[in-house]
Each structure stands twice: as C-alpha cells, then as structure tokens.
C-alpha cells in the first residue's frame, strides 16, 4: 500500500530527490497555497522530523562553508546571540503557576531540547560554541575600548560628581581586567582583503544589524523587545570598536582636540548590558552542567 501526504511548497517544480519517494505534483488551490501530492512507497514509509532537521542543517552548513570568513563570523555571532537567549529562557523557566505563587527556575528538560546533540541533530553543541565565540568578540571589544574610557575628557554623568568618579574607576577596573585576558580573539583576519570589498562587506553587515533591529520592533513582549534591541545594538557597538583600532589609537590626550572616535550614551549602555547578559549565559552553563551531572 501507499500513504498520501500533502506538503506546502513555494515552487511547484521543486525536486525532493529522496530515495524511495515517487512524487506527482498537482496544483491545488487551498488558501492560495500549492500542495504536492507525494506517494510514499513501502520502501520508505517514514521520514522523521529529526532526519529532516539533519538534512536541512547539512545543506545549510555546506552553503555556509562556501561563504567568506566575514559572513561566517556574522552567522556565528547571531547564532551565539540566539543561544544566549535560549540559555536564559531555560534558566528562568516558569516551573509552576498557581493562585498563590509563580515558581521560576532551571528547566533541564528545556535545556536539553535546545542544546542536546541527539535532540537537535548535532546543532546544540555548535550553538554553544557560537555563544562562546560571541563572548570572546565582546570581551575583545571591551579590552580595545579602554583608551576611550581612560580619557580625562570622558565622564559619566549621573548628576552626582563623587559617584561619577567612583563609577568611572569601577568601569576602568573592569576594562583592565578584560584586557588582562590572555586568549583574546584576533580580528585582524576579518576585512583584510581588497579595501573596496571590505568596505562593502562592512556596509552589508551594518544593514543586516539594522534589519535585525527593525525585526525586533515586531516582538509583542515589551521586555523581550527591549532586551533584544539592547543586545543587538551592543553587538553592533562591539564590532564598531573592533574595526576602529586606528581611530582609538589616535585619540587625543588633551580636551581641546576633538576625537575621531566617539561612542554615544546609548552605545555605551548597550555595550555593557549586552556583555552582562552574555556573561550571565556563560555562568548559567556551569549550573546546567551540575544539574545534568546529578541526573546521571
């Protein structure tokens, strides 16, 4: 016997090329969508969603390997940002909701669904590696921006001069600690080719970040939208710092000269908050490792 399946497609000429499948395309108007009537023979009566995810992942990574190093890095950064969000969702999960209280905590099962190698067709470990890659990028940016914050002309304005100076000292302490990290990411391999092509790639990435920020405007949850935009802008600010090395090195020592490199208040706030969220995600991974070890 055979089993008839209906799957929505965008292109009626698509060739699935799966072993054991005999396809017969029929155009059927159902809610303005085209469907393909797929006759599945006895040789292949089941093709699980797990295999479909695995097939899609292999196809995507084959395509990604053919891209330039800058585009691969951009994908890894966005993937790392997504992984950070998933870690937070798993770490602060609504475990119980009743009339008396709401209980939030770590949901190991949810963490597995998002990062376990078997449950994600090998995608989970790659996502976590991309999270660490994102962390290294933002850590490197904090180390490189130290001269900007060290300028005598740079001040934090809270309306309280004594606290302004104290907060600046604490900020410089954090940045010096970031600079002392021995295994910083080396960004010199990025945008190292033809100057025109490098400039075009930078513009493409800038527009991509702008597009992601616009997509965030469509998120219904207000807190999710705010944090999404902060982390996106924080990552964009980190990249701005990494590729402004010459301008940062040429910062004037006196207040009379106008610096060629600037960060506005919004960029400073987003950079520090984004790094804080990524750092928290890395810390939560240690907790999940302990919880997973207890279950074994």
LUMTORVEX-437349 format. One line per 4 residues: number of its first residue (from 1); for each residue x, y, z of C-alpha. Coordinates in Angstrom, 2 decimals. Each point is the difference from the previous one (the first is absolute). Last residue first. Example, Ala and Ser with C-alpha at 12.3 -4.5 7.8 and 13.67 -1.06 7.14 Angstrom:
BEGIN
2	13.67:-1.06:7.14  -1.37:-3.44:0.66
END
This chain:
BEGIN
296	23.32:10.67:35.60  -2.54:2.53:1.25  2.50:1.76:2.27  2.38:0.56:-2.93
292	-2.77:1.76:-1.94  -0.62:2.37:2.91  3.73:0.77:0.34  0.38:0.67:-3.72
288	-3.11:2.19:0.13  1.55:2.16:2.71  3.24:0.41:-1.96  -2.03:0.99:-3.07
284	-1.67:2.70:2.10  3.32:1.83:0.34  0.42:0.21:-3.78  -3.51:1.40:-0.28
280	0.75:2.58:2.71  3.08:1.11:-1.94  -2.13:0.43:-3.14  -2.52:2.11:1.92
276	2.71:2.20:1.57  1.71:0.44:-3.36  -3.27:1.28:-1.44  -0.48:2.36:2.95
272	3.48:1.48:-0.40  -0.28:0.54:-3.76  -3.63:1.22:0.16  0.80:2.69:2.58
268	3.09:1.22:-1.85  -1.83:0.07:-3.34  -2.93:1.94:1.47  2.32:2.57:1.58
264	1.78:0.72:-3.26  3.31:-1.55:-0.94  2.56:2.12:-1.83  3.14:-0.46:-2.06
260	1.68:2.87:-1.86  0.53:1.91:3.24  -0.37:3.82:0.03  3.10:1.69:1.37
256	-0.31:2.46:2.91  -0.46:-2.71:2.62  3.60:-1.16:-0.29  1.26:-3.54:-0.49
252	-1.36:-0.40:-3.52  -1.25:-3.41:-1.18  2.18:-1.33:-2.83  0.07:-3.58:1.32
248	-3.81:-0.02:0.11  -0.24:1.26:-3.59  2.46:-2.63:-1.21  -1.82:-2.81:1.80
244	-3.45:0.90:-1.33  -0.88:-3.47:-1.27  -0.24:-1.67:3.39  -1.88:2.95:1.52
240	-2.73:-0.01:-2.66  -0.28:-3.77:0.42  -0.65:0.44:3.73  -2.55:2.74:-0.74
236	-1.90:-2.35:-2.32  0.00:-2.65:2.72  -1.40:2.49:2.49  -2.58:1.15:-2.55
232	-1.28:-3.55:-0.38  0.12:-0.61:3.75  -1.93:3.19:0.74  -2.53:-0.65:-2.77
228	-0.74:-3.50:1.29  -0.14:1.20:3.60  -2.58:2.67:-0.87  -2.10:-2.31:-2.20
224	0.00:-2.81:2.54  -1.05:2.44:2.73  -2.85:1.36:-2.15  -1.32:-3.41:-1.08
220	-1.57:0.29:-3.46  3.15:-0.15:-2.11  -0.51:1.97:-3.24  2.53:2.70:0.94
216	2.64:-2.74:0.23  -0.26:-0.40:-3.78  1.17:3.60:-0.33  3.08:-0.79:2.10
212	0.72:-3.01:-2.19  -0.21:2.23:-3.10  2.43:2.50:1.49  2.37:-2.83:0.84
208	-0.20:-1.21:-3.61  0.57:3.55:-1.26  3.21:0.23:2.03  1.06:-3.43:-1.26
204	-0.49:1.05:-3.62  1.87:3.27:0.64  2.93:-1.86:1.50  0.01:-2.37:-2.97
200	0.01:2.94:-2.43  2.95:1.62:1.80  1.90:-3.29:-0.08  -0.70:-0.38:-3.73
196	1.28:3.52:-0.65  3.07:-0.53:2.21  0.96:-3.32:-1.60  0.76:-2.59:2.64
192	0.40:0.26:3.78  -3.65:0.45:0.92  0.43:-2.57:2.79  3.38:-1.67:0.55
188	1.05:2.82:2.35  -2.78:-0.88:2.47  2.16:-2.09:2.31  -2.17:-1.23:2.88
184	1.66:0.39:3.39  1.67:-2.89:1.79  1.95:1.62:2.87  -2.77:1.99:1.76
180	1.77:2.99:1.59  -1.95:2.41:-2.25  -3.29:-1.10:1.55  1.36:0.72:3.49
176	1.11:3.42:-1.20  -3.54:0.58:-1.30  -1.56:-1.00:3.33  2.33:2.30:1.96
172	-0.68:2.82:-2.46  -3.74:-0.37:0.68  0.54:0.02:3.77  2.09:3.17:-0.27
168	-2.67:1.62:-2.18  -2.67:-0.91:2.53  1.96:1.63:2.82  0.56:3.16:-2.03
164	-3.69:0.34:-0.84  -0.94:-0.85:3.59  1.94:3.02:1.25  -1.42:2.25:-2.73
160	-3.68:-0.88:0.64  -2.23:0.95:-2.94  0.41:-3.43:-1.56  2.38:1.08:-2.75
156	2.87:-2.36:-0.70  3.03:1.89:-1.24  2.42:-0.33:-2.89  2.22:3.08:-0.36
152	2.78:-1.53:2.07  0.13:-2.84:-2.55  0.05:-3.47:1.57  -3.39:-0.91:-1.50
148	1.36:0.32:-3.53  3.30:-1.70:0.85  -1.91:-3.05:1.39  -1.93:-0.63:-3.25
144	2.28:-2.84:-1.06  -0.56:-2.15:3.10  -3.77:0.45:-0.10  -0.04:-0.94:-3.70
140	2.00:-3.16:0.67  -2.53:-1.06:2.64  -2.81:0.62:-2.50  1.64:-2.25:-2.60
136	0.97:-2.65:2.56  -3.58:-0.23:1.31  -1.37:-0.34:-3.54  2.38:-2.89:-0.64
132	-1.07:-1.62:3.29  -3.63:0.18:-1.16  1.03:-1.38:-3.40  1.48:-3.02:1.75
128	-3.33:-0.45:1.80  -1.91:0.08:-3.29  2.38:-2.52:-1.53  -0.56:-2.33:2.97
124	-3.78:0.16:-0.57  -0.08:-0.53:-3.79  0.92:-3.71:-0.05  -3.46:-1.13:-1.08
120	-1.61:2.15:2.73  -1.26:-2.81:2.27  3.18:-2.05:-0.40  2.40:2.88:0.66
116	-1.92:1.38:2.97  -0.18:3.81:-0.23  -3.60:1.23:-0.36  -2.01:-3.01:1.13
112	2.63:-0.74:2.65  -0.37:3.45:1.53  -3.78:-0.46:0.09  0.44:-3.30:1.88
108	2.44:1.63:2.43  -2.47:2.72:0.97  1.76:2.35:2.41  -2.30:2.10:2.16
104	-3.13:2.11:0.36  -2.88:-0.75:2.36  -3.06:2.21:-0.23  -2.04:0.34:3.14
100	-3.32:-0.45:1.77  -2.58:-0.41:-2.75  2.20:-2.33:-2.03  2.88:0.08:-2.46
96	2.80:-2.54:0.28  3.27:-0.51:-1.87  0.08:3.35:-1.81  3.51:-0.18:-1.43
92	2.87:2.29:0.92  2.98:-2.15:-0.94  -1.59:-1.49:-3.13  -1.09:3.39:-1.37
88	3.39:1.49:0.90  1.81:-2.80:-1.84  -2.26:0.50:-3.01  0.80:3.73:-0.11
84	3.72:-0.73:0.11  -0.38:-2.56:-2.79  -1.71:2.59:-2.22  2.85:2.45:0.60
80	2.48:-2.76:-0.80  -1.85:-0.75:-3.25  0.13:3.70:-0.90  3.74:0.04:0.69
76	0.60:-3.25:-1.88  -1.84:1.34:-3.05  2.13:3.17:0.01  3.18:-2.06:0.28
72	-1.01:-2.08:-3.02  -0.73:3.21:-1.91  3.44:1.39:0.87  1.80:-3.26:-0.85
68	-1.39:0.00:-3.53  -2.77:-2.42:-0.96  0.44:-3.52:-1.38  -0.04:-1.53:3.47
64	-3.44:1.55:0.53  -1.54:-1.89:-2.93  1.20:-3.35:1.33  -1.15:1.12:3.43
60	-3.51:0.65:-1.33  -0.28:-3.32:-1.83  1.23:-1.94:3.01  -2.45:1.83:2.25
56	-2.93:-0.66:-2.35  0.77:-3.73:-0.15  0.36:-0.20:3.79  -3.27:1.86:0.51
52	-1.76:-2.36:-2.44  1.56:-3.01:1.70  -1.39:1.14:3.35  -3.38:0.72:-1.61
48	-0.21:-3.71:-0.78  -0.29:-1.55:-3.45  -2.33:-2.96:0.12  -1.47:-2.33:-2.62
44	3.12:-0.27:-2.11  0.26:-3.26:-2.00  -3.75:-0.55:0.35  -0.62:2.92:-2.36
40	-0.78:3.62:0.93  -2.17:1.78:-2.54  0.46:3.73:0.42  -2.82:2.31:-1.04
36	1.65:3.39:-0.12  -1.92:2.97:1.26  -0.20:3.53:-1.28  -1.32:2.71:2.28
32	-2.63:2.72:-0.61  -2.18:-1.31:2.85  -0.26:-3.34:-1.69  0.34:0.14:-3.80
28	1.36:-3.32:-1.09  2.78:-0.35:-2.54  0.99:-3.61:-0.30  3.53:-1.28:0.14
24	0.50:-3.77:-0.05  2.98:-1.08:2.04  1.34:-3.55:0.37  2.12:-0.28:3.13
20	2.23:-3.01:0.76  3.20:2.03:0.15  -0.58:3.76:0.37  0.57:2.34:-2.93
16	-2.44:2.70:1.23  -0.22:1.70:-3.39  -1.69:3.41:0.13  -2.01:0.95:-3.08
12	-3.08:1.13:1.97  2.11:2.65:1.78  -1.15:1.36:3.35  -1.06:-3.34:1.46
8	-2.64:-1.22:2.43  0.09:-3.76:0.75  -2.84:-2.49:-0.57  0.65:-3.64:0.82
4	-1.55:-3.09:-1.62  0.99:-3.36:1.49  0.54:-3.06:-2.17  -0.95:-3.66:0.06
END
